[in-house]
Amino acid sequence: MKKIILTLIGMISISAMAQEVMTPELLWQIRRVSSLGISKDQKFIIYKVSTPSVAENKSHSKYYQIPIEGGKAIEIEKDKANAQIQDKNSKNNFTLSNKEVKTEKVLGKDFYPELDKSQAQVYNSLDYRHWDTWNEGAHNHVFITDDKGNEIDILANEPFDCPQKPFGGDEDYIWSPDGSKVIYVSKKKFGTEYAISTNTNLYEYDVTSKTTKNLTEDNLGYDVAPQFSPNGDLSWLQMKRDGFEADKNDIIVRFKGMNINLTAAWDGTVDSFTWSKNGKKVYFLAPVDGTKQLFEVNFPGLTKIAVRVNQLTEGQFDVNQIIGFNENKVILTRSDMNHANEIFSYDLKKKSWLQITHLNDETYAKLSLPTVEKRMVKTTDGKDMLVWVILPPNFDKTKKYPTLLYCQGGPQGALSQFYSFRWNFQVMASQGYVVVAPNRRGMPGHGVKWNEDISKDWGGQAMDDYLSAIDDVAKESYVDKTRLGAVGASYGGYSVFYLAGIHNNRFKSFIAHDGIFNLQSMYGTTEEVFFTNWDMGGAYWETENKAAQKTYKEFNPINLVNNWNTPILIVQGGKDYRVPIGQALEAFQAAQLKGIKSRLLYFPEENHWVLQPQNGIVWQREFFKWLKETL
């Protein structure tokens, strides 16, 4: 009898543990892995683990090595971790590095040294600020340092950047195989020309002659991510059209003086790539069908062998990074909507997976997890649209649940199996909400045309796609049709503002984060003007430009405010220069003056994202507090 009682107690204890769900507080305890690479001896994977500390409002990092076949991880010092990785920045006793260099006068004290307490800034062109930083006259430059400590600035005091701002790193510059040249990425345009163009190029700096040559002068779009194949052939990622930041991204190889586009005939866009060890294949990552997967393409050189792209992995997950190779295995990172990034090994022959790191297994084992379902919805123009439906833990189809339409940003951002630390579907579903996440028009992974169709049509088919998705899922008996909300950030925030004017009382609550409310003032204050030129069709004052005029008249949320009648939470970062603060203030002021229940959540020190742990917790708490009040 005693044994039976103990067994029952154990079963009750396990059941209680299984009833735990993901919370905002627990989300900010999840450890985050980022790989440094494979060790020089090919025996270990070297990686960093960052753990947020809410109390200290910062993250702490530790470094580890783990056998490439899997096993026990050992903590190592940062210097040892870096020393174990092949230093791609060293060649022939020369090293590459980068730092900021002052190249232009901007500050008041630059012009008037005796007024050294002046806070003035003087600009004669655009690019006066970018992402979350004001231009104070300094640019990133690459330096070559010899074994005696002498430095050479290979951009020679030019007012251009390498690495590219705001997100470029040492992947923007590489040595040639023989160490005689440096290949680097730069957009050599200044001021207003910089703000309206995406025309980055690959440049070749000759170490001996100290001369620079533009290697991609004929291409007007992005040229980035240079790599040399094992056989010494330069390769990179390329977009064709200037100004279109979401253009099809292709793998280019320069072979015997000719540029070979390996993915030209493939109906997709490449995220990142790396060469096989023998130089006969290129492995790459790309979005497909609401996920991100591993692909390969053969490299035939100038032979008549056909170029073929093959998808190697398939499943309800995202492959996020190719770390390296171990014989017939690829070392990767992988995530899904219920699990943060971990390191895996994928056997190319057996088509099998081995999880290498287990940073958060113990945490997830205690949780009841949401169920993620793939659903196909027919759109108003007769297309089949993939929609992710995330159901709460311990889902009961006989109950009715409040339901959120999630509107993705970008507008060309992939809505895949990502694991976000802000827009986290696991947390949303775990608080009792059904989440509907449509792969609406504009998202990559469904063909190039689907990806491009949103440009100059922001308020058109994409909005119909949103409504098709929520209307279809709302037919289910478990959806409480009287408790529907719509949430999103960036273009997703724009979507919320726009839906607020056209939803015909479908929704009971809205949340818009860093959303575009007024397309005219957005055009007048955003920093990457090439984006608004392309996606909106041009400037609002171009009265003869039919595409632009349609955008500013028909697709501008501010023109639909008269129809607003639904509570709305508006969130804004003070250092967001992509979608500046005026967008949120205009929207909040309109809602308040119309007498609509509304709230402004403002983060003075955050940019287009929310990065500080305590701000992240506040964001989550206010998000769910608002939904509890209004939904």
Residue pairs with C-beta under 8 A, 6 or more apart in sequence:
17 366
18 366
18 367
18 368
19 368
19 394
20 366
20 367
20 368
21 367
21 368
21 393
21 430
21 431
22 367
22 369
22 424
22 426
22 427
22 430
23 427
23 430
23 431
24 427
24 616
24 617
24 620
24 621
24 624
25 54
25 617
26 363
27 421
27 424
27 426
27 427
27 620
28 52
28 54
28 421
28 613
28 616
28 617
29 51
29 52
29 363
30 340
30 360
30 363
30 421
31 49
31 50
31 51
31 340
31 359
31 360
32 49
32 50
32 51
32 52
32 59
32 340
32 341
32 421
33 47
33 48
33 49
33 333
33 340
33 341
33 342
33 343
33 357
33 359
34 47
34 48
34 50
34 341
35 45
35 46
35 47
35 48
35 321
35 323
35 331
35 333
35 343
36 46
36 47
36 48
36 63
36 81
36 82
36 85
37 45
37 46
37 85
37 86
37 323
37 324
38 44
38 45
38 46
38 68
38 85
38 323
38 324
38 325
38 326
38 331
39 45
39 46
39 65
39 84
39 85
40 84
40 85
40 86
42 68
42 326
43 67
43 68
44 65
44 66
44 67
44 68
44 84
45 65
45 66
45 67
45 68
45 323
45 324
45 331
45 343
45 356
46 63
46 64
46 65
46 76
46 81
46 84
46 85
47 63
47 64
47 65
47 66
47 343
47 357
48 61
48 62
48 63
48 64
48 81
49 61
49 62
49 63
49 64
49 359
50 59
50 60
50 61
51 59
51 60
51 61
51 62
52 58
52 59
52 613
52 616
53 59
53 60
53 613
54 613
54 614
54 617
57 612
57 613
57 614
58 612
58 613
59 613
61 78
62 75
63 75
63 76
63 77
63 78
63 80
63 81
64 73
64 74
64 75
64 76
64 81
65 73
65 74
65 76
65 81
65 84
66 72
66 73
66 74
66 343
66 356
66 357
68 326
68 331
68 345
69 326
69 345
70 345
70 354
70 355
70 356
73 357
76 84
87 95
88 170
88 174
88 175
89 95
89 96
89 97
89 170
89 175
90 96
91 175
91 179
92 179
93 146
93 147
94 144
94 145
94 146
94 147
94 179
94 207
95 144
95 145
96 142
96 143
96 144
96 145
96 170
96 173
96 175
96 182
97 142
97 143
97 145
98 140
98 141
98 142
98 143
98 162
98 163
98 170
98 173
99 140
99 141
99 143
100 138
100 139
100 140
100 141
101 138
101 139
101 140
101 141
101 153
101 155
101 157
102 137
102 138
103 137
103 138
103 139
103 157
103 158
103 159
104 137
104 159
105 111
105 122
105 137
106 121
106 122
106 123
106 135
106 136
106 137
107 118
107 120
107 121
107 122
107 136
107 137
108 115
108 118
108 119
108 120
108 121
108 122
109 115
109 116
109 117
109 118
110 137
111 122
112 118
121 128
121 134
121 136
123 135
124 191
125 190
125 191
125 192
126 191
126 192
126 194
126 195
126 196
126 527
126 529
127 135
127 190
127 191
127 192
127 194
127 195
127 527
128 134
128 135
128 527
129 135
129 527
129 577
130 165
130 166
130 527
130 528
130 577
131 165
131 166
131 527
131 577
131 578
131 607
131 608
132 166
132 573
132 575
132 576
132 577
132 607
132 608
133 165
133 166
133 575
133 577
139 155
139 158
139 159
139 160
139 161
140 161
140 162
140 163
140 164
140 165
140 168
141 153
141 154
141 155
141 158
141 161
141 162
142 153
142 154
142 155
142 162
142 163
142 173
142 182
142 184
143 151
143 152
143 153
143 154
144 151
144 152
144 154
144 182
144 207
145 151
145 152
152 210
154 182
154 184
154 205
154 212
155 162
155 186
158 188
159 190
160 186
160 187
160 188
160 189
160 190
161 168
161 186
161 187
162 168
162 172
162 173
162 184
162 185
162 186
163 169
163 170
163 171
163 172
163 173
163 185
164 172
164 185
164 186
164 187
164 200
164 224
168 185
171 225
172 184
172 185
172 186
172 224
173 182
173 183
173 184
173 185
173 226
174 182
174 183
174 184
174 226
174 227
174 228
175 181
175 182
175 183
176 182
176 183
176 204
176 228
177 228
177 232
179 207
180 206
180 207
180 208
181 204
181 205
181 206
181 207
182 204
182 205
182 207
183 202
183 203
183 204
183 205
183 215
183 226
183 234
184 202
184 203
184 205
184 226
185 200
185 201
185 202
185 203
185 223
185 224
185 225
185 226
186 200
186 201
186 203
187 194
187 197
187 198
187 199
187 200
187 201
188 201
188 203
189 197
189 199
195 527
195 528
195 529
195 530
196 243
196 529
196 530
196 533
197 242
197 243
197 530
198 221
198 222
198 239
198 242
198 243
198 244
198 245
198 530
199 219
199 220
199 221
199 222
199 242
200 222
200 223
200 224
201 214
201 215
201 216
201 217
201 219
201 223
202 214
202 215
202 216
202 223
202 226
202 234
202 236
203 212
203 213
203 214
203 215
204 212
204 213
204 215
205 211
205 212
206 212
206 213
215 234
215 254
216 223
216 236
216 238
219 238
219 240
220 240
220 241
220 242
221 238
221 239
221 240
221 241
221 242
221 243
221 244
221 247
222 237
222 238
222 239
222 245
222 247
222 249
223 236
223 237
223 238
223 252
224 236
224 237
224 238
225 236
225 237
225 272
225 273
226 234
226 235
226 236
227 234
227 235
227 236
227 273
227 274
227 275
228 234
228 235
229 235
229 253
229 275
229 279
229 299
230 275
230 276
230 277
230 278
230 279
231 279
233 253
233 254
233 255
233 279
234 253
234 254
235 251
235 252
235 253
235 254
235 273
235 275
235 282
236 251
236 252
237 249
237 250
237 251
237 252
237 270
237 272
237 273
238 249
238 250
238 251
238 252
238 261
239 245
239 247
239 248
239 249
239 250
240 247
240 248
241 247
242 530
243 530
243 533
243 534
244 455
244 530
244 534
245 412
245 528
245 530
245 531
245 534
246 410
246 412
246 444
246 451
246 452
246 455
247 269
248 268
248 269
248 448
248 451
249 269
249 270
249 271
250 261
250 262
250 263
250 264
250 270
251 261
251 262
251 263
251 270
251 273
251 282
251 284
251 297
252 259
252 260
252 261
252 262
253 259
253 260
253 262
253 282
253 299
254 260
255 301
255 302
256 301
256 302
258 302
260 299
260 301
260 302
262 282
262 297
262 299
262 307
262 309
263 270
263 284
263 297
263 309
265 307
266 297
266 309
267 447
267 448
268 286
268 287
268 288
268 309
268 444
268 445
268 447
268 448
269 286
269 287
269 444
269 448
269 451
270 284
270 285
270 286
271 284
271 285
271 286
271 287
271 292
272 284
272 285
272 321
272 322
273 282
273 283
273 284
273 285
273 322
274 282
274 283
274 284
274 322
275 281
275 282
275 283
276 282
276 283
276 296
276 325
277 325
279 299
280 298
280 299
281 296
281 297
281 298
281 299
282 296
282 297
282 299
283 294
283 295
283 296
283 312
283 322
283 330
284 294
284 295
284 296
284 297
285 292
285 293
285 294
285 295
285 319
285 320
285 321
285 322
286 292
286 293
286 295
286 444
286 445
287 414
287 416
287 443
287 444
287 445
288 311
288 445
289 386
289 445
289 446
290 374
290 386
290 388
290 415
290 416
290 417
290 439
290 445
291 315
291 316
291 317
291 318
291 416
291 417
291 445
292 318
292 319
292 320
292 414
292 416
292 417
292 445
293 311
293 312
293 313
293 314
293 319
294 311
294 312
294 313
294 319
294 322
294 330
294 332
294 346
295 309
295 310
295 311
295 312
296 309
296 310
296 312
297 307
297 308
297 309
297 310
298 305
298 307
298 308
299 307
300 306
300 307
312 346
312 348
313 319
313 346
316 336
316 372
316 374
316 417
317 334
317 335
317 336
317 417
318 334
318 335
318 336
318 416
318 417
318 418
319 332
319 333
319 334
320 332
320 333
320 334
320 335
320 341
321 332
321 333
322 330
322 331
322 332
323 331
323 332
323 333
323 343
324 330
324 331
325 331
326 345
328 347
328 348
328 349
329 345
329 346
329 347
329 348
330 345
330 346
330 348
331 343
331 344
331 345
331 356
332 343
332 344
332 345
332 346
333 341
333 342
333 343
333 344
334 341
334 342
334 344
334 353
335 341
335 342
335 417
335 418
335 419
336 372
336 417
336 419
337 370
337 372
337 388
337 390
337 417
337 418
337 419
337 425
337 426
338 364
338 369
338 370
338 372
338 419
338 426
339 360
339 364
339 419
340 359
340 360
340 419
341 419
342 355
342 356
342 357
342 358
342 359
342 360
343 355
343 356
343 357
344 353
344 354
344 355
344 356
345 353
345 354
345 356
346 352
346 353
346 354
347 353
347 354
367 393
367 430
368 393
368 394
368 430
369 393
369 426
370 390
370 391
370 392
370 393
370 395
370 425
370 426
370 429
370 430
371 390
371 391
371 395
372 388
372 389
372 390
372 391
372 417
372 425
373 388
373 389
373 390
373 391
374 386
374 387
374 388
374 389
375 386
375 387
375 388
375 389
375 472
375 473
376 384
376 385
376 386
376 387
377 384
377 385
377 387
377 438
377 468
377 469
377 472
377 473
378 384
378 385
378 468
378 472
379 385
379 461
379 464
379 465
379 468
380 461
380 464
380 465
380 468
381 461
381 464
383 450
385 438
385 439
385 440
385 465
385 468
385 469
386 438
386 439
386 446
387 436
387 437
387 438
387 439
387 469
387 472
387 473
388 415
388 425
388 435
388 436
388 437
388 438
388 439
389 434
389 435
389 436
389 437
389 473
390 425
390 426
390 428
390 429
390 434
390 435
390 437
391 429
391 434
391 478
392 401
392 429
392 430
392 431
392 432
392 433
392 434
393 429
393 430
395 478
396 478
397 477
397 478
398 477
398 478
399 478
400 477
400 478
400 479
400 480
401 432
401 433
401 434
401 478
401 479
401 480
402 432
402 433
402 434
402 480
402 483
402 484
402 485
402 627
402 631
403 433
403 434
403 435
403 436
403 470
403 473
403 474
403 479
403 480
403 483
403 484
403 485
404 428
404 433
404 434
404 435
404 436
404 484
404 485
404 486
404 487
404 627
405 436
405 438
405 466
405 469
405 470
405 484
405 485
405 486
405 487
405 507
406 415
406 423
406 425
406 428
406 435
406 436
406 437
406 487
406 488
406 492
407 466
407 486
407 487
407 488
407 491
407 492
407 493
407 495
407 496
407 499
408 415
408 437
408 440
408 443
408 488
408 491
408 492
409 488
409 489
409 490
409 491
409 492
409 493
410 442
410 443
410 490
410 491
411 442
411 454
411 458
411 462
411 491
411 494
411 535
412 442
412 443
412 444
412 451
412 454
413 443
413 491
414 443
414 444
414 445
415 437
415 438
415 439
415 443
416 445
419 426
421 616
422 609
422 610
422 616
422 619
422 620
423 489
425 435
425 437
427 620
428 435
429 435
431 624
431 627
433 627
434 473
434 478
434 479
436 469
436 470
436 473
438 465
438 466
438 468
438 469
439 445
439 446
440 454
440 462
440 465
440 466
440 469
441 450
441 453
441 454
441 457
441 461
441 462
441 465
442 450
442 451
442 453
442 454
442 455
442 462
442 491
443 450
443 451
444 451
445 451
453 461
454 461
454 462
454 535
455 534
455 535
456 535
456 536
456 537
456 547
456 550
456 551
457 555
458 491
458 494
458 498
458 535
458 536
458 551
458 555
459 498
459 554
459 555
459 556
460 555
462 495
463 495
463 498
463 499
463 502
466 486
466 495
466 499
467 499
467 503
467 506
470 484
470 486
470 506
471 506
473 479
474 481
474 484
482 508
483 508
483 631
484 506
484 507
484 508
484 631
485 507
485 508
485 509
485 510
485 511
485 627
485 630
485 631
486 495
486 496
486 499
486 503
486 507
486 509
486 510
486 511
487 496
487 510
487 511
487 512
487 623
488 495
488 496
488 511
488 512
488 513
488 515
489 512
489 513
489 514
489 515
489 571
490 513
490 514
490 515
490 516
490 578
490 579
490 608
491 515
491 516
492 512
492 513
492 515
493 512
493 513
493 514
493 515
493 516
493 579
494 512
494 515
494 516
494 517
494 557
495 515
496 510
496 511
496 512
496 515
496 568
497 512
497 515
497 516
497 517
497 557
497 587
498 555
498 557
498 560
499 507
499 510
500 507
500 510
500 557
500 560
500 563
500 564
500 566
500 568
501 557
501 559
501 560
501 561
501 562
501 563
501 564
502 560
502 563
503 566
505 565
505 566
507 566
508 566
508 567
508 630
508 631
509 566
509 567
509 568
509 569
509 626
509 627
509 630
509 631
510 566
510 567
510 568
510 569
511 568
511 569
511 571
511 623
511 626
511 627
512 568
512 569
512 570
512 571
512 584
512 587
513 571
513 572
514 571
514 572
514 573
514 576
514 578
514 579
514 583
514 584
514 608
515 570
515 579
515 583
515 584
515 587
516 522
516 557
516 579
516 583
517 557
517 558
517 583
517 584
517 586
517 587
517 590
518 556
518 557
518 558
518 582
518 583
518 586
519 532
519 536
519 540
519 551
519 552
519 555
519 556
519 557
519 558
520 540
520 552
520 556
520 558
521 582
521 583
521 586
522 532
522 579
522 580
522 583
523 529
523 532
523 536
523 539
523 540
525 580
525 582
526 532
526 577
526 578
526 579
526 580
527 577
527 578
528 578
533 539
536 548
536 551
536 552
537 545
537 547
537 548
537 550
537 551
538 545
538 547
538 548
539 545
539 548
540 548
540 552
542 548
542 549
543 549
553 559
557 587
558 586
558 590
561 590
561 594
564 590
564 591
564 594
564 596
565 596
566 596
567 596
567 597
567 598
567 626
567 629
567 630
568 587
568 591
568 596
568 597
568 598
569 598
569 599
569 601
569 622
569 623
569 626
570 584
570 587
570 588
570 591
570 598
570 599
570 600
570 601
571 584
571 600
571 601
571 602
571 603
571 619
571 622
572 581
572 583
572 584
572 585
572 600
572 601
572 602
572 603
573 581
573 603
573 606
573 607
573 608
573 609
573 610
574 581
574 602
574 603
574 604
574 605
574 606
575 604
575 605
575 606
575 607
576 606
576 607
576 608
577 607
578 607
578 608
579 608
584 600
584 602
585 600
588 598
588 600
591 598
592 598
597 630
599 622
599 626
601 618
601 619
601 622
603 610
603 615
603 619
605 612
605 615
606 612
606 615
610 616
610 619
